[in-house]
Amino acid sequence: MRKIEITDVSLRDGIQSLLATRVRTEDMLEIVEILDKCGFYSLEVWGGATFDVCLRYLKEDPWERLRKFKERAPNTKLEMLLRGQNIVGYRHYPDDVVESFVKKAYDNGIEVFRIFDALNDTRNLRKAIETAKKVGAIVKGVLSYTISPVHSVEYYVNIARELVDMGIDIISIKDQAGLLSPKVCYELVSALKSEFPKYPVHLHTQTTASLAEMAQLKGVEAGADMIDTAFYSLASQTSHPAGETMIYVLREFGYKVDVNEKLYKKAGDLFAKIRTKYKKYDVLPPYPDVGVLLHQIPGGMISNFISQLKEQGMEEKLQEVLEEVIRVREDLGYPPLVTPTSQIVGSQAFLNVLHGERYKVVTKEVKDYVKGLYGRPPAPIKEDVLKKILGDEEPVYHIRPADLLEPELDKIRQEAIEAGAKSEEDILSYALFPLVAKEFFEWREKGEPYIPELNMVEEKRENIPIEFMITVHGEQYHVQIAGRGEPTQEGRPFFIRLDGRLEEVLLKPIRELAPDTMVSGDIYTLGTEVKPKRPKPVGLGDVASPISGKIVSIKVKPGNEVKEGDVLFVVEAMKMENEVYSPIEGIVEEVFARVGETINPDEVVVKIRPKA
């Protein structure tokens, strides 16, 4: 009787695929304790988007989450998803950062590293695999699966051969978009088991198009040794097969599965109640997304992608953007759509639709990708696109991207400490996400309670709402402030209803509201006179951002001379950085924003006086 091992991915890929990764640690601790008693090979609970989201949105320390999980799961190996040289970020980091991160992840509780590269460029996996093996961890070397004219069974066997030569322990097929059909899965697993008979083969298949259960069954039939599942209340849609179902089916076919299915269901029952708290992020339709067979957006991204489109006020453009994703992916040489390439292709498709012209505005990440700073594209990039983005600059596909990077951990150590870092783990958080980590450290230092924006279910309140009108970007909105507690007590949290959306902020009594009260990300005076924080662009030298987002870098200051094409500032949106260039030659007159501030497309960020 052949034994099939199972890794549960509910508390990493499950929440990332279905709930935009917004589930708080406190809501998962009891579930971790139950899963620890089930008999899984491992629990995937960290990595992917969880690191970024903890800091950026949940005001949680991801390292502390990991330590808490390990305390409650002493009997089961904890696993993480590591993006090779990207670690858990969206760019390549130097080798010293990769090495330090892997060591600290292991020290804090990770025993299994599932390591992938979005382009299947194994040069980007070398340092992470080498370090994980050195500390004594188990390594799953990943084949990032996709469908294209160049991605054949033979292609993946060749990638697996390179991974085996690097010393991995397990060959892992990562079907992040749910594209792996039963037929191809059987053929691919058969080929891998034939070529590498001593290596376990692991299947990570998502249910986006309802192929995953069939693919897993055929994969096991072909010799796969391990599969990923989620408990039923975080399964299906763009997540993974329900583990309870797969255990039942595999046992019927005579396979041995040492997982306690009753305890597994108990964990699912508990989360079924918890999931109702996160209704705000539970936005996916209940039926399969067969469109993924065309656009290939992975399950871990689609819920975040929808949320980000809503933030830009463009949710009605989703289908148009998805169609553009197909074209951009082909232009860029058919990269598998998995972080960070899914964000790179997705954000560029969004910008193409937004501006009505393809590649009129190009993100920094797309330029870096085309240049070769993420590695070798699976197929050649279209010549006209290459020329439009790089001009006369030559790509550097022959160089391992990380070899172009200088060590940076020691250089930023003091900077991170000044920003509020108190440990080596904090310094790594800062190295990965400087602005986001700094904001988290500042919030942590203040010791203010974090009130998550979850369901925002209306509560019955005793206080009479205070109502008035506010002008935002020239439009009038009806605003209600409904108190929680006595309205005369300063510092109490209030709900602001702004055009049907709820945002929770700390406000003073309405009669004492200061002119710099924060409302929906922008600063306005409440009352009869409403003054926007920044002027609207009217001339060629009034430079605005092409997209709503957060300023991460400003390259100029008043008095600087700039040439046409010089980078003025960088704005982060949809997890990508967008460089904004000077449209003219001239002198910088004024800068209307600071690093960390949120800006909109109808606001001047840099004003330039044309050169005479």
C-alpha positions in Angstrom: 0.0 0.0 0.0 1.7 3.2 -1.2 1.6 6.1 1.2 0.6 9.6 0.1 1.8 12.6 2.2 -0.3 15.7 2.5 0.7 19.3 3.2 -2.1 21.6 4.4 -1.9 25.0 2.8 -5.0 26.6 4.3 -3.3 29.2 6.5 -1.0 30.5 3.7 -2.3 29.8 0.2 -5.9 29.3 1.3 -6.2 32.8 2.9 -4.1 34.3 0.1 -6.3 32.8 -2.7 -9.7 33.5 -1.1 -9.4 36.3 1.4 -6.7 38.6 0.0 -4.4 37.3 2.8 -6.1 39.6 5.3 -6.8 37.0 8.0 -5.2 38.0 11.4 -2.9 35.7 13.3 -5.2 35.6 16.4 -7.9 34.0 14.2 -5.6 31.1 13.2 -3.9 30.1 16.4 -6.5 27.6 17.6 -6.7 26.1 14.1 -2.9 25.6 14.0 -3.2 23.6 17.2 -5.8 21.3 15.6 -3.8 20.9 12.4 -0.7 20.0 14.3 -2.5 16.9 15.6 -3.8 15.7 12.2 -0.7 14.0 11.0 0.3 16.1 8.0 3.7 16.0 6.3 3.9 19.8 6.8 1.8 22.9 7.3 2.5 25.7 4.8 1.8 28.8 6.9 4.3 31.5 5.8 5.8 33.2 2.8 4.1 34.2 -0.3 2.1 37.4 0.3 1.7 36.8 4.0 4.9 38.7 4.9 4.0 41.8 3.0 0.4 41.9 4.1 1.2 41.4 7.8 3.3 44.6 7.8 1.3 46.6 5.2 -2.3 46.0 6.1 -2.6 44.0 9.3 0.0 45.8 11.4 1.4 42.5 12.5 5.0 41.3 12.7 5.3 38.4 10.3 8.2 36.9 12.3 6.1 37.0 15.5 3.3 35.2 13.6 5.7 32.5 12.6 7.0 32.0 16.2 3.4 31.8 17.5 2.5 29.2 14.9 5.6 27.1 15.8 4.7 27.3 19.5 1.3 25.8 18.7 2.5 23.2 16.2 5.5 21.5 17.9 4.8 18.1 16.2 4.5 19.1 12.5 7.1 20.7 10.2 6.2 24.3 9.2 6.7 25.1 5.5 7.1 28.4 3.6 6.9 29.5 0.0 10.1 31.4 -0.9 10.4 33.3 -4.2 14.0 32.5 -4.8 16.1 35.6 -5.2 12.8 37.7 -4.7 12.5 36.1 -1.2 9.0 37.4 -0.3 9.2 40.6 -2.2 8.8 41.8 -5.8 12.4 42.5 -6.8 15.7 40.7 -6.7 17.6 41.1 -3.5 21.4 40.6 -3.0 22.8 37.3 -1.9 23.5 38.5 1.6 19.9 39.4 2.2 18.7 36.0 0.8 21.2 34.1 2.9 20.3 36.0 6.1 16.5 35.7 5.5 16.7 31.9 5.0 18.7 31.4 8.1 16.4 33.6 10.2 13.3 31.8 8.8 14.8 28.5 9.8 15.7 29.8 13.3 12.1 31.1 13.8 10.5 27.8 12.8 10.5 27.0 9.1 11.8 23.5 8.4 10.6 23.0 4.8 11.3 25.6 2.1 9.4 25.4 -1.2 11.6 27.5 -3.4 10.6 28.8 -6.9 11.5 31.3 -9.5 8.8 32.9 -11.6 10.8 32.3 -14.8 12.2 28.9 -13.9 15.6 30.4 -14.2 17.5 28.2 -11.8 20.3 30.7 -11.4 17.8 32.6 -9.2 17.3 29.6 -6.9 20.9 28.7 -6.3 21.6 30.9 -3.2 18.3 30.1 -1.4 18.7 26.3 -2.0 22.3 26.3 -1.0 21.6 28.2 2.3 18.5 26.2 3.2 20.5 22.9 2.8 23.4 24.3 4.8 21.1 25.0 7.8 19.6 21.6 7.6 16.2 22.4 6.1 14.2 20.3 3.6 14.0 21.8 0.1 11.2 21.4 -2.4 12.6 22.6 -5.7 9.8 24.0 -7.8 8.8 23.8 -11.4 6.5 26.8 -12.0 3.9 25.4 -14.4 2.3 27.3 -17.2 1.0 26.7 -20.7 2.6 28.2 -23.7 4.3 27.2 -27.0 7.6 26.7 -25.2 6.5 25.0 -21.9 6.6 21.3 -22.7 7.1 18.2 -20.5 10.7 18.0 -21.8 11.2 21.7 -20.7 10.2 20.9 -17.1 12.3 17.7 -17.0 15.3 19.8 -18.0 14.5 22.3 -15.2 14.1 19.5 -12.7 17.5 18.1 -13.7 19.1 21.5 -12.9 17.4 21.5 -9.5 18.4 18.0 -8.6 22.0 19.0 -9.4 21.6 21.8 -6.9 20.8 19.4 -4.1 17.0 19.6 -3.6 15.2 16.9 -1.7 11.8 17.0 -3.4 10.7 17.9 -6.9 7.6 20.1 -6.6 5.2 21.0 -9.4 3.6 24.4 -8.7 0.4 24.9 -10.7 -0.4 28.3 -9.2 -3.1 29.2 -11.8 -4.9 25.8 -11.9 -3.9 25.0 -15.5 -2.5 21.5 -15.1 -4.9 19.1 -16.8 -5.2 15.4 -15.7 -3.6 14.2 -19.0 -0.5 16.5 -18.8 -0.2 15.9 -15.0 0.0 12.2 -15.6 2.6 12.7 -18.4 4.7 15.1 -16.4 4.8 13.1 -13.2 5.5 9.9 -15.2 8.4 11.6 -16.9 9.8 13.0 -13.6 9.5 9.6 -11.8 11.2 7.9 -14.7 14.1 10.4 -14.9 14.5 10.8 -11.1 13.1 7.6 -9.4 14.7 8.3 -6.0 13.1 11.8 -5.7 9.6 12.3 -4.2 7.3 14.3 -6.5 5.0 16.9 -4.9 1.8 18.4 -6.5 0.6 21.9 -5.7 -2.5 22.4 -7.9 -5.1 25.1 -7.5 -8.8 24.6 -8.2 -9.5 27.8 -10.2 -10.8 26.0 -13.3 -11.9 22.8 -11.4 -9.0 20.7 -12.8 -7.1 20.2 -9.6 -8.8 17.2 -8.1 -8.6 15.3 -11.4 -5.0 16.3 -11.9 -4.0 15.2 -8.4 -5.7 11.8 -8.8 -3.9 11.2 -12.1 -0.7 12.5 -10.7 -0.8 10.1 -7.8 -1.6 7.3 -10.2 1.5 8.3 -12.2 3.6 8.1 -9.0 3.3 11.4 -7.2 4.1 11.1 -3.5 2.8 14.3 -2.0 -0.1 16.6 -2.6 -1.3 20.0 -1.2 -4.8 20.5 0.1 -6.9 22.9 2.2 -9.6 22.2 4.7 -13.1 22.5 3.2 -13.9 26.1 4.4 -10.8 27.4 2.6 -10.9 25.1 -0.4 -12.1 25.4 -4.0 -12.7 28.5 -6.0 -9.1 29.7 -6.6 -7.7 27.8 -3.7 -7.0 24.0 -3.5 -8.8 20.7 -3.3 -10.6 20.0 -0.1 -8.3 17.7 1.9 -11.2 15.9 3.5 -12.4 14.9 0.0 -9.0 13.9 -1.3 -8.3 11.7 1.7 -11.6 9.9 1.2 -10.9 9.4 -2.5 -7.3 8.3 -2.2 -8.2 5.7 0.5 -10.9 4.3 -1.8 -8.2 3.7 -4.4 -6.1 1.9 -1.9 -3.6 4.5 -0.9 -2.4 5.0 2.6 -3.1 8.5 4.0 -2.1 9.1 7.7 -4.2 12.1 8.3 -7.0 12.3 10.9 -9.9 13.5 8.7 -12.2 14.1 11.7 -9.8 16.6 13.3 -9.2 18.1 9.8 -12.9 18.7 9.5 -12.9 20.2 13.0 -10.4 22.8 11.8 -12.5 23.5 8.8 -15.7 23.9 10.9 -13.9 26.4 13.1 -12.7 28.5 10.2 -16.1 28.4 8.6 -17.3 30.7 11.4 -14.2 32.8 11.3 -14.5 33.4 7.6 -17.7 35.4 8.1 -15.6 38.1 9.7 -13.7 38.7 6.5 -16.7 39.1 4.2 -15.1 42.4 2.9 -12.4 40.4 1.2 -14.6 37.3 0.3 -15.3 38.7 -3.2 -14.9 35.7 -5.6 -17.9 34.1 -7.4 -18.8 30.7 -6.1 -18.3 29.0 -9.6 -15.1 28.0 -11.3 -13.1 30.6 -13.3 -12.7 28.8 -16.6 -11.3 32.0 -18.0 -8.0 31.3 -16.2 -7.3 28.8 -19.0 -6.8 31.9 -21.2 -5.6 34.7 -18.9 -3.7 32.4 -16.4 -3.9 34.8 -13.5 -3.1 32.6 -10.4 -5.4 32.0 -7.5 -3.1 33.7 -5.1 -3.3 36.9 -7.1 -6.9 37.2 -8.5 -8.6 38.2 -5.2 -5.8 40.8 -4.5 -6.1 41.9 -8.2 -9.8 42.6 -7.9 -9.3 44.5 -4.6 -6.5 46.6 -6.2 -8.7 47.4 -9.2 -11.5 48.6 -6.8 -9.0 50.8 -5.0 -8.3 52.4 -8.4 -12.0 52.7 -9.1 -11.7 50.5 -12.2 -13.5 47.2 -11.2 -15.7 47.5 -14.3 -12.5 47.2 -16.4 -11.6 43.8 -15.1 -12.4 41.8 -18.2 -10.6 44.3 -20.4 -7.5 44.1 -18.2 -7.6 40.3 -18.2 -7.7 40.3 -22.0 -4.7 42.7 -22.1 -2.9 40.4 -19.7 -2.9 37.7 -22.4 -1.4 40.1 -24.9 1.3 41.4 -22.5 2.3 37.9 -21.5 2.9 37.0 -25.1 4.8 40.2 -25.7 7.1 39.4 -22.8 8.0 35.9 -23.7 5.3 33.8 -22.0 6.5 34.1 -18.3 4.5 31.9 -15.9 2.1 34.2 -14.1 3.3 33.8 -10.5 4.7 36.4 -8.1 6.3 38.6 -9.1 5.7 38.1 -12.9 1.9 38.0 -12.3 2.1 41.5 -10.8 4.6 42.7 -13.5 2.3 41.5 -16.3 -0.9 42.4 -14.5 0.1 46.0 -13.6 1.4 46.6 -17.1 -1.9 45.4 -18.6 -3.8 47.7 -16.2 -1.7 50.7 -17.3 -2.2 49.9 -20.9 -6.0 49.9 -20.4 -5.9 52.9 -18.2 -4.0 55.1 -20.7 -5.6 53.6 -23.8 -2.2 53.1 -25.4 0.0 50.1 -25.0 3.3 50.7 -23.1 2.8 54.5 -23.0 3.6 54.2 -19.3 5.9 51.3 -18.3 6.6 50.3 -14.7 10.1 50.1 -13.4 9.6 46.3 -12.9 8.7 45.8 -16.6 11.8 47.6 -17.7 13.9 45.5 -15.3 12.2 42.4 -16.6 12.8 43.2 -20.2 16.4 44.1 -19.5 17.0 40.7 -17.9 17.3 41.8 -14.2 14.7 39.1 -13.3 16.4 36.4 -15.4 16.0 34.9 -18.8 12.4 35.0 -20.3 11.2 31.6 -21.4 10.8 32.8 -25.0 12.2 35.9 -26.8 10.5 39.2 -26.0 8.8 40.7 -29.1 11.3 43.0 -30.9 9.0 46.0 -31.1 8.2 45.8 -27.4 11.8 45.4 -26.5 12.8 48.5 -28.6 9.9 50.6 -27.2 10.9 49.8 -23.6 14.7 49.7 -23.7 15.5 51.9 -26.7 19.1 51.3 -27.6 20.0 49.6 -24.3 21.0 46.0 -24.5 19.5 43.3 -22.2 21.8 41.3 -19.9 20.3 37.8 -20.1 23.7 36.1 -20.0 24.4 37.4 -16.4 22.9 35.9 -13.2 20.8 38.9 -12.0 22.0 38.7 -8.4 25.6 39.1 -9.6 24.8 42.6 -10.6 23.7 43.5 -7.0 26.0 44.8 -4.3 25.6 43.4 -0.7 23.3 45.7 1.1 22.4 44.3 4.6 25.3 46.0 6.4 24.8 49.2 4.5 21.2 49.6 5.6 21.6 48.3 9.1 21.9 51.7 10.8 19.2 53.1 8.5 16.9 50.4 9.6 17.7 50.9 13.3 17.0 54.7 12.9 13.7 53.7 11.3 12.7 51.7 14.4 14.2 48.2 13.8 14.9 46.4 17.1 16.1 43.0 15.9 17.8 41.2 13.1 14.4 40.1 11.9 13.3 43.8 11.9 16.3 44.7 9.8 15.4 42.0 7.3 11.8 43.3 7.2 13.2 46.8 6.4 15.6 45.4 3.8 12.6 43.8 2.0 10.0 46.6 2.4 11.7 49.8 3.6 8.7 52.2 3.5 6.2 49.6 4.7 8.4 48.4 7.5 9.2 51.9 8.7 5.4 52.7 8.9 4.9 49.5 10.9 7.8 50.3 13.3 6.4 53.8 13.9 2.9 52.4 14.5 4.4 49.7 16.9 6.3 52.4 18.8 3.2 54.5 19.4 1.5 51.4 20.9 -1.9 52.3 19.4 -4.5 49.5 19.1 -5.1 48.4 15.5 -8.7 48.1 14.6 -9.0 46.0 11.4 -11.5 47.0 8.7 -13.4 43.7 8.4 -17.1 43.3 7.8 -17.9 46.8 8.9 -21.4 45.6 9.9 -23.6 48.4 11.0 -24.1 48.5 14.8 -27.0 50.1 16.6 -25.6 53.3 18.1 -27.2 55.5 20.7 -25.6 58.7 19.4 -27.2 60.8 16.7 -25.1 60.8 13.6 -23.5 64.2 12.6 -24.1 64.8 8.9 -22.5 67.3 6.5 -21.3 67.7 3.0 -17.6 67.4 1.9 -16.0 68.3 -1.4 -13.4 65.8 -2.7 -11.7 66.4 -6.0 -14.5 68.8 -6.9 -17.3 66.3 -6.2 -19.7 66.7 -3.2 -20.3 63.7 -0.9 -22.7 63.1 1.9 -20.8 62.3 5.1 -22.1 60.8 8.3 -20.0 60.6 11.5 -21.5 58.0 13.9 -19.9 58.0 17.3 -18.9 55.0 19.3 -19.0 56.2 22.9 -19.7 59.7 24.0 -19.1 62.2 21.2 -17.5 64.7 23.6 -14.6 62.4 24.5 -11.6 63.0 22.4 -9.6 60.2 20.7 -12.6 57.9 20.4 -12.8 55.9 17.2 -15.6 56.9 14.8 -16.9 55.6 11.5 -16.9 57.9 8.6 -19.3 57.1 5.8 -17.9 58.6 2.6 -19.9 58.0 -0.5 -21.1 54.6 0.7 -17.7 53.4 1.9 -16.7 53.0 5.6 -13.3 54.1 6.9 -12.4 54.0 10.6 -10.3 56.8 11.9 -9.6 58.6 15.2 -11.5 61.9 15.3 -11.9 64.7 17.8 -15.5 66.0 18.4 -16.9 67.4 15.2 -16.9 71.0 16.5 -13.1 70.7 17.2 -12.1 68.9 14.0 -8.7 70.2 12.8 -8.1 71.2 9.2 -5.7 68.2 8.8 -8.3 65.5 9.6 -7.5 62.5 7.5 -10.4 61.5 5.2 -10.1 58.7 2.6 -6.4 59.1 2.2 -6.3 62.8 1.4 -6.3 65.9 3.7 -9.1 68.4 3.5 -10.6 71.1 5.6 -14.1 70.2 6.8 -16.6 73.0 6.7 -17.6 75.7 4.2 -14.2 76.2 2.7 -12.7 73.0 1.2 -9.1 73.3 0.0 -7.4 70.3 -1.7 -4.0 69.4 -0.5 -2.4 69.7 -4.0 -3.2 71.8 -7.1 -4.7 70.2 -10.2 -2.4 70.0 -13.3 -3.1 72.6 -15.9 0.2 73.0 -17.8 2.9 70.7 -19.4 5.2 71.2 -16.4 2.5 70.1 -13.8 3.6 66.5 -13.4 1.1 64.1 -11.8 1.2 60.4 -11.2 -0.4 58.2 -13.9 -2.1 56.1 -11.1 -3.3 56.4 -7.5 -0.6 55.1 -5.1 1.9 55.9 -2.5 5.1 57.9 -3.0 8.1 55.7 -2.3 10.9 57.9 -3.6 11.3 61.6 -4.7 14.4 62.2 -6.9 14.3 66.0 -7.2 13.9 69.1 -5.0 13.1 72.8 -5.8 15.9 74.4 -7.8 17.0 71.2 -9.5 17.5 71.3 -13.3 15.9 68.3 -15.0 16.0 67.1 -18.6 13.1 65.5 -20.5 13.0 61.8 -19.4 14.6 62.3 -16.0 12.9 60.4 -13.2 11.1 62.8 -10.9 9.5 60.4 -8.4 8.4 56.8 -7.9 4.9 55.8 -6.9 3.9 52.3 -5.7 0.6 51.0 -6.9 -0.7 47.4 -7.1 2.6 46.3 -5.5 4.6 47.6 -8.4 6.8 50.7 -8.6 6.1 53.3 -11.3 8.8 55.8 -12.3 7.3 59.2 -13.3 9.5 61.1 -15.8 9.8 64.8 -16.6 7.9 65.6 -19.8 10.1 68.7 -20.4 13.5 70.3 -19.7 13.4 72.9 -17.0 13.7 73.9 -13.3 11.9 72.2 -10.5 9.8 75.0 -8.9 7.9 73.0 -6.2 7.3 69.5 -4.9 3.9 68.9 -3.4 4.3 65.5 -1.8 6.5 63.6 0.6 7.7 60.0 0.7 4.9 57.8 2.2 2.0 60.0 1.1 -0.8 58.8 -1.0 -1.4 60.7 -4.3 -4.0 60.6 -7.0 -3.8 61.2 -10.8 -5.5 64.6 -10.7 -2.9 66.1 -8.3 0.4 67.9 -9.2 3.3 66.2 -7.4 6.2 68.1 -9.1 5.9 71.5 -10.8 8.5 72.3 -13.5 9.2 75.7 -15.0 10.2 75.2 -18.7 13.7 76.3 -19.5 13.9 79.5 -21.5 
